[in-house]
Each structure stands twice: as structure tokens, then as C-alpha cells.
Amino acid sequence: MLEYQAYQCPYCGESVEATLDLSGGDQQYIEDCPVCCRPVLFELCTDGRDWSLVVRTEND
């Protein structure tokens, strides 16, 4: 199950969109920002139909 979520890069502040795969349950992974190319840490929490996404720098 895929969802699309806009987020603000914690480095450059640009608004970008992520594709999230909710079928894998809770996840933590790093993707590079498509604008500034710096590593963004994604923390995806799923709970049934509800889910949340937190993005931050890899050093936070």
C-alpha cells in the first residue's frame, strides 16, 4: 500500500514529496533530499489505518 506525503527538507527547507510503502510496518531509513542531496532520516510509524512520518537530519 503506497502513500504520498509532502515534507520539508530539514536541511534546505524545500518542500518535496516522498512515496511511502506502508505494507512494511514501522520503518526507519535514509533517503537523499532530491534538491540538496543531503541525507534525510525518515521514521515511518504505522498503526492499522493510521500512520505518521517524521523527517530529520541524520545527526538529530
mmCIF file of the N, C-alpha and C atoms, coordinates in Angstrom:
data_MODEL
# 
_entry.id   MODEL 
# 
loop_
_atom_site.group_PDB 
_atom_site.id 
_atom_site.type_symbol 
_atom_site.label_atom_id 
_atom_site.label_alt_id 
_atom_site.label_comp_id 
_atom_site.label_asym_id 
_atom_site.label_entity_id 
_atom_site.label_seq_id 
_atom_site.pdbx_PDB_ins_code 
_atom_site.Cartn_x 
_atom_site.Cartn_y 
_atom_site.Cartn_z 
_atom_site.occupancy 
_atom_site.B_iso_or_equiv 
_atom_site.pdbx_formal_charge 
_atom_site.auth_seq_id 
_atom_site.auth_comp_id 
_atom_site.auth_asym_id 
_atom_site.auth_atom_id 
_atom_site.pdbx_PDB_model_num 
ATOM 1   N N  . MET A 1 1  ? 0.841  -1.165 0.000  1.00 0.00 ? 1  MET A N  1 
ATOM 2   C CA . MET A 1 1  ? 0.000  0.000  0.000  1.00 0.00 ? 1  MET A CA 1 
ATOM 3   C C  . MET A 1 1  ? 0.898  1.243  0.000  1.00 0.00 ? 1  MET A C  1 
ATOM 4   N N  . LEU A 1 2  ? 0.798  2.060  -1.036 1.00 0.00 ? 2  LEU A N  1 
ATOM 5   C CA . LEU A 1 2  ? 1.632  3.248  -1.181 1.00 0.00 ? 2  LEU A CA 1 
ATOM 6   C C  . LEU A 1 2  ? 0.862  4.508  -0.820 1.00 0.00 ? 2  LEU A C  1 
ATOM 7   N N  . GLU A 1 3  ? 1.552  5.419  -0.176 1.00 0.00 ? 3  GLU A N  1 
ATOM 8   C CA . GLU A 1 3  ? 1.022  6.744  0.146  1.00 0.00 ? 3  GLU A CA 1 
ATOM 9   C C  . GLU A 1 3  ? 2.048  7.769  -0.304 1.00 0.00 ? 3  GLU A C  1 
ATOM 10  N N  . TYR A 1 4  ? 1.573  8.953  -0.590 1.00 0.00 ? 4  TYR A N  1 
ATOM 11  C CA . TYR A 1 4  ? 2.455  10.055 -0.961 1.00 0.00 ? 4  TYR A CA 1 
ATOM 12  C C  . TYR A 1 4  ? 2.329  11.130 0.098  1.00 0.00 ? 4  TYR A C  1 
ATOM 13  N N  . GLN A 1 5  ? 3.479  11.622 0.575  1.00 0.00 ? 5  GLN A N  1 
ATOM 14  C CA . GLN A 1 5  ? 3.474  12.597 1.659  1.00 0.00 ? 5  GLN A CA 1 
ATOM 15  C C  . GLN A 1 5  ? 4.460  13.717 1.358  1.00 0.00 ? 5  GLN A C  1 
ATOM 16  N N  . ALA A 1 6  ? 3.983  14.943 1.397  1.00 0.00 ? 6  ALA A N  1 
ATOM 17  C CA . ALA A 1 6  ? 4.878  16.091 1.265  1.00 0.00 ? 6  ALA A CA 1 
ATOM 18  C C  . ALA A 1 6  ? 5.592  16.296 2.601  1.00 0.00 ? 6  ALA A C  1 
ATOM 19  N N  . TYR A 1 7  ? 6.841  16.715 2.527  1.00 0.00 ? 7  TYR A N  1 
ATOM 20  C CA . TYR A 1 7  ? 7.602  17.037 3.729  1.00 0.00 ? 7  TYR A CA 1 
ATOM 21  C C  . TYR A 1 7  ? 8.570  18.156 3.401  1.00 0.00 ? 7  TYR A C  1 
ATOM 22  N N  . GLN A 1 8  ? 9.071  18.791 4.431  1.00 0.00 ? 8  GLN A N  1 
ATOM 23  C CA . GLN A 1 8  ? 10.034 19.869 4.264  1.00 0.00 ? 8  GLN A CA 1 
ATOM 24  C C  . GLN A 1 8  ? 11.415 19.338 4.625  1.00 0.00 ? 8  GLN A C  1 
ATOM 25  N N  . CYS A 1 9  ? 12.358 19.489 3.715  1.00 0.00 ? 9  CYS A N  1 
ATOM 26  C CA . CYS A 1 9  ? 13.722 19.019 3.966  1.00 0.00 ? 9  CYS A CA 1 
ATOM 27  C C  . CYS A 1 9  ? 14.276 19.743 5.191  1.00 0.00 ? 9  CYS A C  1 
ATOM 28  N N  . PRO A 1 10 ? 14.809 18.997 6.171  1.00 0.00 ? 10 PRO A N  1 
ATOM 29  C CA . PRO A 1 10 ? 15.347 19.633 7.379  1.00 0.00 ? 10 PRO A CA 1 
ATOM 30  C C  . PRO A 1 10 ? 16.653 20.389 7.130  1.00 0.00 ? 10 PRO A C  1 
ATOM 31  N N  . TYR A 1 11 ? 17.242 20.234 5.947  1.00 0.00 ? 11 TYR A N  1 
ATOM 32  C CA . TYR A 1 11 ? 18.483 20.948 5.620  1.00 0.00 ? 11 TYR A CA 1 
ATOM 33  C C  . TYR A 1 11 ? 18.208 22.213 4.812  1.00 0.00 ? 11 TYR A C  1 
ATOM 34  N N  . CYS A 1 12 ? 17.583 22.059 3.651  1.00 0.00 ? 12 CYS A N  1 
ATOM 35  C CA . CYS A 1 12 ? 17.414 23.196 2.736  1.00 0.00 ? 12 CYS A CA 1 
ATOM 36  C C  . CYS A 1 12 ? 16.047 23.854 2.842  1.00 0.00 ? 12 CYS A C  1 
ATOM 37  N N  . GLY A 1 13 ? 15.088 23.203 3.520  1.00 0.00 ? 13 GLY A N  1 
ATOM 38  C CA . GLY A 1 13 ? 13.776 23.790 3.709  1.00 0.00 ? 13 GLY A CA 1 
ATOM 39  C C  . GLY A 1 13 ? 12.825 23.662 2.542  1.00 0.00 ? 13 GLY A C  1 
ATOM 40  N N  . GLU A 1 14 ? 13.260 23.028 1.463  1.00 0.00 ? 14 GLU A N  1 
ATOM 41  C CA . GLU A 1 14 ? 12.390 22.856 0.299  1.00 0.00 ? 14 GLU A CA 1 
ATOM 42  C C  . GLU A 1 14 ? 11.291 21.842 0.584  1.00 0.00 ? 14 GLU A C  1 
ATOM 43  N N  . SER A 1 15 ? 10.127 22.068 0.007  1.00 0.00 ? 15 SER A N  1 
ATOM 44  C CA . SER A 1 15 ? 9.023  21.124 0.124  1.00 0.00 ? 15 SER A CA 1 
ATOM 45  C C  . SER A 1 15 ? 9.153  20.078 -0.978 1.00 0.00 ? 15 SER A C  1 
ATOM 46  N N  . VAL A 1 16 ? 9.210  18.820 -0.596 1.00 0.00 ? 16 VAL A N  1 
ATOM 47  C CA . VAL A 1 16 ? 9.342  17.714 -1.550 1.00 0.00 ? 16 VAL A CA 1 
ATOM 48  C C  . VAL A 1 16 ? 8.346  16.624 -1.169 1.00 0.00 ? 16 VAL A C  1 
ATOM 49  N N  . GLU A 1 17 ? 8.201  15.628 -2.033 1.00 0.00 ? 17 GLU A N  1 
ATOM 50  C CA . GLU A 1 17 ? 7.231  14.569 -1.792 1.00 0.00 ? 17 GLU A CA 1 
ATOM 51  C C  . GLU A 1 17 ? 7.932  13.221 -1.707 1.00 0.00 ? 17 GLU A C  1 
ATOM 52  N N  . ALA A 1 18 ? 7.503  12.420 -0.753 1.00 0.00 ? 18 ALA A N  1 
ATOM 53  C CA . ALA A 1 18 ? 8.045  11.076 -0.572 1.00 0.00 ? 18 ALA A CA 1 
ATOM 54  C C  . ALA A 1 18 ? 6.966  10.052 -0.891 1.00 0.00 ? 18 ALA A C  1 
ATOM 55  N N  . THR A 1 19 ? 7.381  8.929  -1.440 1.00 0.00 ? 19 THR A N  1 
ATOM 56  C CA . THR A 1 19 ? 6.493  7.788  -1.638 1.00 0.00 ? 19 THR A CA 1 
ATOM 57  C C  . THR A 1 19 ? 6.750  6.817  -0.500 1.00 0.00 ? 19 THR A C  1 
ATOM 58  N N  . LEU A 1 20 ? 5.700  6.501  0.256  1.00 0.00 ? 20 LEU A N  1 
ATOM 59  C CA . LEU A 1 20 ? 5.832  5.654  1.431  1.00 0.00 ? 20 LEU A CA 1 
ATOM 60  C C  . LEU A 1 20 ? 5.158  4.314  1.197  1.00 0.00 ? 20 LEU A C  1 
ATOM 61  N N  . ASP A 1 21 ? 5.845  3.236  1.529  1.00 0.00 ? 21 ASP A N  1 
ATOM 62  C CA . ASP A 1 21 ? 5.286  1.885  1.435  1.00 0.00 ? 21 ASP A CA 1 
ATOM 63  C C  . ASP A 1 21 ? 4.837  1.469  2.834  1.00 0.00 ? 21 ASP A C  1 
ATOM 64  N N  . LEU A 1 22 ? 3.539  1.555  3.090  1.00 0.00 ? 22 LEU A N  1 
ATOM 65  C CA . LEU A 1 22 ? 3.012  1.269  4.419  1.00 0.00 ? 22 LEU A CA 1 
ATOM 66  C C  . LEU A 1 22 ? 2.907  -0.218 4.710  1.00 0.00 ? 22 LEU A C  1 
ATOM 67  N N  . SER A 1 23 ? 3.078  -1.062 3.697  1.00 0.00 ? 23 SER A N  1 
ATOM 68  C CA . SER A 1 23 ? 2.909  -2.507 3.894  1.00 0.00 ? 23 SER A CA 1 
ATOM 69  C C  . SER A 1 23 ? 4.033  -3.123 4.722  1.00 0.00 ? 23 SER A C  1 
ATOM 70  N N  . GLY A 1 24 ? 5.137  -2.401 4.901  1.00 0.00 ? 24 GLY A N  1 
ATOM 71  C CA . GLY A 1 24 ? 6.275  -2.935 5.647  1.00 0.00 ? 24 GLY A CA 1 
ATOM 72  C C  . GLY A 1 24 ? 6.238  -2.660 7.133  1.00 0.00 ? 24 GLY A C  1 
ATOM 73  N N  . GLY A 1 25 ? 5.171  -2.008 7.630  1.00 0.00 ? 25 GLY A N  1 
ATOM 74  C CA . GLY A 1 25 ? 5.102  -1.690 9.051  1.00 0.00 ? 25 GLY A CA 1 
ATOM 75  C C  . GLY A 1 25 ? 6.015  -0.531 9.404  1.00 0.00 ? 25 GLY A C  1 
ATOM 76  N N  . ASP A 1 26 ? 6.372  -0.425 10.672 1.00 0.00 ? 26 ASP A N  1 
ATOM 77  C CA . ASP A 1 26 ? 7.244  0.656  11.123 1.00 0.00 ? 26 ASP A CA 1 
ATOM 78  C C  . ASP A 1 26 ? 8.604  0.540  10.445 1.00 0.00 ? 26 ASP A C  1 
ATOM 79  N N  . GLN A 1 27 ? 9.124  1.688  10.018 1.00 0.00 ? 27 GLN A N  1 
ATOM 80  C CA . GLN A 1 27 ? 10.388 1.699  9.278  1.00 0.00 ? 27 GLN A CA 1 
ATOM 81  C C  . GLN A 1 27 ? 11.216 2.915  9.655  1.00 0.00 ? 27 GLN A C  1 
ATOM 82  N N  . GLN A 1 28 ? 12.510 2.768  9.540  1.00 0.00 ? 28 GLN A N  1 
ATOM 83  C CA . GLN A 1 28 ? 13.444 3.874  9.682  1.00 0.00 ? 28 GLN A CA 1 
ATOM 84  C C  . GLN A 1 28 ? 14.476 3.711  8.573  1.00 0.00 ? 28 GLN A C  1 
ATOM 85  N N  . TYR A 1 29 ? 14.620 4.739  7.745  1.00 0.00 ? 29 TYR A N  1 
ATOM 86  C CA . TYR A 1 29 ? 15.551 4.641  6.624  1.00 0.00 ? 29 TYR A CA 1 
ATOM 87  C C  . TYR A 1 29 ? 16.013 6.032  6.219  1.00 0.00 ? 29 TYR A C  1 
ATOM 88  N N  . ILE A 1 30 ? 17.033 6.096  5.383  1.00 0.00 ? 30 ILE A N  1 
ATOM 89  C CA . ILE A 1 30 ? 17.602 7.360  4.922  1.00 0.00 ? 30 ILE A CA 1 
ATOM 90  C C  . ILE A 1 30 ? 17.430 7.457  3.414  1.00 0.00 ? 30 ILE A C  1 
ATOM 91  N N  . GLU A 1 31 ? 16.970 8.631  2.972  1.00 0.00 ? 31 GLU A N  1 
ATOM 92  C CA . GLU A 1 31 ? 16.901 8.968  1.545  1.00 0.00 ? 31 GLU A CA 1 
ATOM 93  C C  . GLU A 1 31 ? 17.532 10.339 1.374  1.00 0.00 ? 31 GLU A C  1 
ATOM 94  N N  . ASP A 1 32 ? 18.206 10.532 0.261  1.00 0.00 ? 32 ASP A N  1 
ATOM 95  C CA . ASP A 1 32 ? 18.782 11.841 -0.022 1.00 0.00 ? 32 ASP A CA 1 
ATOM 96  C C  . ASP A 1 32 ? 17.694 12.801 -0.488 1.00 0.00 ? 32 ASP A C  1 
ATOM 97  N N  . CYS A 1 33 ? 17.780 14.049 -0.035 1.00 0.00 ? 33 CYS A N  1 
ATOM 98  C CA . CYS A 1 33 ? 16.863 15.086 -0.497 1.00 0.00 ? 33 CYS A CA 1 
ATOM 99  C C  . CYS A 1 33 ? 17.086 15.275 -1.998 1.00 0.00 ? 33 CYS A C  1 
ATOM 100 N N  . PRO A 1 34 ? 16.020 15.285 -2.812 1.00 0.00 ? 34 PRO A N  1 
ATOM 101 C CA . PRO A 1 34 ? 16.200 15.456 -4.250 1.00 0.00 ? 34 PRO A CA 1 
ATOM 102 C C  . PRO A 1 34 ? 16.644 16.862 -4.647 1.00 0.00 ? 34 PRO A C  1 
ATOM 103 N N  . VAL A 1 35 ? 16.612 17.809 -3.717 1.00 0.00 ? 35 VAL A N  1 
ATOM 104 C CA . VAL A 1 35 ? 17.014 19.181 -4.017 1.00 0.00 ? 35 VAL A CA 1 
ATOM 105 C C  . VAL A 1 35 ? 18.472 19.418 -3.621 1.00 0.00 ? 35 VAL A C  1 
ATOM 106 N N  . CYS A 1 36 ? 18.803 19.162 -2.340 1.00 0.00 ? 36 CYS A N  1 
ATOM 107 C CA . CYS A 1 36 ? 20.155 19.475 -1.856 1.00 0.00 ? 36 CYS A CA 1 
ATOM 108 C C  . CYS A 1 36 ? 21.057 18.250 -1.727 1.00 0.00 ? 36 CYS A C  1 
ATOM 109 N N  . CYS A 1 37 ? 20.495 17.059 -1.916 1.00 0.00 ? 37 CYS A N  1 
ATOM 110 C CA . CYS A 1 37 ? 21.240 15.789 -1.903 1.00 0.00 ? 37 CYS A CA 1 
ATOM 111 C C  . CYS A 1 37 ? 21.812 15.405 -0.538 1.00 0.00 ? 37 CYS A C  1 
ATOM 112 N N  . ARG A 1 38 ? 21.327 16.012 0.537  1.00 0.00 ? 38 ARG A N  1 
ATOM 113 C CA . ARG A 1 38 ? 21.790 15.632 1.870  1.00 0.00 ? 38 ARG A CA 1 
ATOM 114 C C  . ARG A 1 38 ? 20.918 14.516 2.414  1.00 0.00 ? 38 ARG A C  1 
ATOM 115 N N  . PRO A 1 39 ? 21.466 13.664 3.291  1.00 0.00 ? 39 PRO A N  1 
ATOM 116 C CA . PRO A 1 39 ? 20.730 12.503 3.795  1.00 0.00 ? 39 PRO A CA 1 
ATOM 117 C C  . PRO A 1 39 ? 19.646 12.889 4.810  1.00 0.00 ? 39 PRO A C  1 
ATOM 118 N N  . VAL A 1 40 ? 18.404 12.498 4.526  1.00 0.00 ? 40 VAL A N  1 
ATOM 119 C CA . VAL A 1 40 ? 17.264 12.782 5.393  1.00 0.00 ? 40 VAL A CA 1 
ATOM 120 C C  . VAL A 1 40 ? 16.824 11.470 6.036  1.00 0.00 ? 40 VAL A C  1 
ATOM 121 N N  . LEU A 1 41 ? 16.696 11.467 7.358  1.00 0.00 ? 41 LEU A N  1 
ATOM 122 C CA . LEU A 1 41 ? 16.247 10.292 8.085  1.00 0.00 ? 41 LEU A CA 1 
ATOM 123 C C  . LEU A 1 41 ? 14.720 10.291 8.135  1.00 0.00 ? 41 LEU A C  1 
ATOM 124 N N  . PHE A 1 42 ? 14.116 9.212  7.677  1.00 0.00 ? 42 PHE A N  1 
ATOM 125 C CA . PHE A 1 42 ? 12.670 9.035  7.690  1.00 0.00 ? 42 PHE A CA 1 
ATOM 126 C C  . PHE A 1 42 ? 12.314 8.044  8.790  1.00 0.00 ? 42 PHE A C  1 
ATOM 127 N N  . GLU A 1 43 ? 11.348 8.395  9.622  1.00 0.00 ? 43 GLU A N  1 
ATOM 128 C CA . GLU A 1 43 ? 10.813 7.478  10.624 1.00 0.00 ? 43 GLU A CA 1 
ATOM 129 C C  . GLU A 1 43 ? 9.326  7.342  10.343 1.00 0.00 ? 43 GLU A C  1 
ATOM 130 N N  . LEU A 1 44 ? 8.934  6.191  9.845  1.00 0.00 ? 44 LEU A N  1 
ATOM 131 C CA . LEU A 1 44 ? 7.547  5.914  9.490  1.00 0.00 ? 44 LEU A CA 1 
ATOM 132 C C  . LEU A 1 44 ? 6.951  4.978  10.530 1.00 0.00 ? 44 LEU A C  1 
ATOM 133 N N  . CYS A 1 45 ? 5.878  5.416  11.163 1.00 0.00 ? 45 CYS A N  1 
ATOM 134 C CA . CYS A 1 45 ? 5.175  4.602  12.160 1.00 0.00 ? 45 CYS A CA 1 
ATOM 135 C C  . CYS A 1 45 ? 3.788  4.286  11.631 1.00 0.00 ? 45 CYS A C  1 
ATOM 136 N N  . THR A 1 46 ? 3.430  3.013  11.654 1.00 0.00 ? 46 THR A N  1 
ATOM 137 C CA . THR A 1 46 ? 2.114  2.600  11.183 1.00 0.00 ? 46 THR A CA 1 
ATOM 138 C C  . THR A 1 46 ? 1.357  1.939  12.326 1.00 0.00 ? 46 THR A C  1 
ATOM 139 N N  . ASP A 1 47 ? 0.057  2.167  12.336 1.00 0.00 ? 47 ASP A N  1 
ATOM 140 C CA . ASP A 1 47 ? -0.810 1.581  13.363 1.00 0.00 ? 47 ASP A CA 1 
ATOM 141 C C  . ASP A 1 47 ? -2.167 1.334  12.718 1.00 0.00 ? 47 ASP A C  1 
ATOM 142 N N  . GLY A 1 48 ? -2.307 0.180  12.088 1.00 0.00 ? 48 GLY A N  1 
ATOM 143 C CA . GLY A 1 48 ? -3.553 -0.105 11.376 1.00 0.00 ? 48 GLY A CA 1 
ATOM 144 C C  . GLY A 1 48 ? -3.706 0.818  10.180 1.00 0.00 ? 48 GLY A C  1 
ATOM 145 N N  . ARG A 1 49 ? -4.770 1.604  10.188 1.00 0.00 ? 49 ARG A N  1 
ATOM 146 C CA . ARG A 1 49 ? -5.009 2.543  9.087  1.00 0.00 ? 49 ARG A CA 1 
ATOM 147 C C  . ARG A 1 49 ? -4.315 3.877  9.295  1.00 0.00 ? 49 ARG A C  1 
ATOM 148 N N  . ASP A 1 50 ? -3.898 4.168  10.523 1.00 0.00 ? 50 ASP A N  1 
ATOM 149 C CA . ASP A 1 50 ? -3.223 5.418  10.830 1.00 0.00 ? 50 ASP A CA 1 
ATOM 150 C C  . ASP A 1 50 ? -1.719 5.259  10.657 1.00 0.00 ? 50 ASP A C  1 
ATOM 151 N N  . TRP A 1 51 ? -1.071 6.324  10.251 1.00 0.00 ? 51 TRP A N  1 
ATOM 152 C CA . TRP A 1 51 ? 0.375  6.310  10.118 1.00 0.00 ? 51 TRP A CA 1 
ATOM 153 C C  . TRP A 1 51 ? 0.905  7.730  10.317 1.00 0.00 ? 51 TRP A C  1 
ATOM 154 N N  . SER A 1 52 ? 2.188  7.837  10.622 1.00 0.00 ? 52 SER A N  1 
ATOM 155 C CA . SER A 1 52 ? 2.820  9.143  10.778 1.00 0.00 ? 52 SER A CA 1 
ATOM 156 C C  . SER A 1 52 ? 4.245  9.079  10.234 1.00 0.00 ? 52 SER A C  1 
ATOM 157 N N  . LEU A 1 53 ? 4.700  10.226 9.765  1.00 0.00 ? 53 LEU A N  1 
ATOM 158 C CA . LEU A 1 53 ? 6.046  10.330 9.215  1.00 0.00 ? 53 LEU A CA 1 
ATOM 159 C C  . LEU A 1 53 ? 6.768  11.479 9.895  1.00 0.00 ? 53 LEU A C  1 
ATOM 160 N N  . VAL A 1 54 ? 7.991  11.193 10.359 1.00 0.00 ? 54 VAL A N  1 
ATOM 161 C CA . VAL A 1 54 ? 8.859  12.214 10.930 1.00 0.00 ? 54 VAL A CA 1 
ATOM 162 C C  . VAL A 1 54 ? 10.128 12.224 10.098 1.00 0.00 ? 54 VAL A C  1 
ATOM 163 N N  . VAL A 1 55 ? 10.568 13.412 9.677  1.00 0.00 ? 55 VAL A N  1 
ATOM 164 C CA . VAL A 1 55 ? 11.828 13.542 8.945  1.00 0.00 ? 55 VAL A CA 1 
ATOM 165 C C  . VAL A 1 55 ? 12.761 14.433 9.732  1.00 0.00 ? 55 VAL A C  1 
ATOM 166 N N  . ARG A 1 56 ? 14.040 14.106 9.704  1.00 0.00 ? 56 ARG A N  1 
ATOM 167 C CA . ARG A 1 56 ? 15.035 14.904 10.421 1.00 0.00 ? 56 ARG A CA 1 
ATOM 168 C C  . ARG A 1 56 ? 16.406 14.671 9.827  1.00 0.00 ? 56 ARG A C  1 
ATOM 169 N N  . THR A 1 57 ? 17.368 15.456 10.283 1.00 0.00 ? 57 THR A N  1 
ATOM 170 C CA . THR A 1 57 ? 18.732 15.260 9.818  1.00 0.00 ? 57 THR A CA 1 
ATOM 171 C C  . THR A 1 57 ? 19.262 13.972 10.428 1.00 0.00 ? 57 THR A C  1 
ATOM 172 N N  . GLU A 1 58 ? 20.268 13.409 9.840  1.00 0.00 ? 58 GLU A N  1 
ATOM 173 C CA . GLU A 1 58 ? 20.795 12.149 10.359 1.00 0.00 ? 58 GLU A CA 1 
ATOM 174 C C  . GLU A 1 58 ? 21.532 12.340 11.683 1.00 0.00 ? 58 GLU A C  1 
ATOM 175 N N  . ASN A 1 59 ? 21.835 13.572 12.068 1.00 0.00 ? 59 ASN A N  1 
ATOM 176 C CA . ASN A 1 59 ? 22.554 13.840 13.312 1.00 0.00 ? 59 ASN A CA 1 
ATOM 177 C C  . ASN A 1 59 ? 21.637 14.263 14.455 1.00 0.00 ? 59 ASN A C  1 
ATOM 178 N N  . ASP A 1 60 ? 20.332 14.366 14.216 1.00 0.00 ? 60 ASP A N  1 
ATOM 179 C CA . ASP A 1 60 ? 19.397 14.764 15.281 1.00 0.00 ? 60 ASP A CA 1 
ATOM 180 C C  . ASP A 1 60 ? 19.058 13.584 16.164 1.00 0.00 ? 60 ASP A C  1 
# 
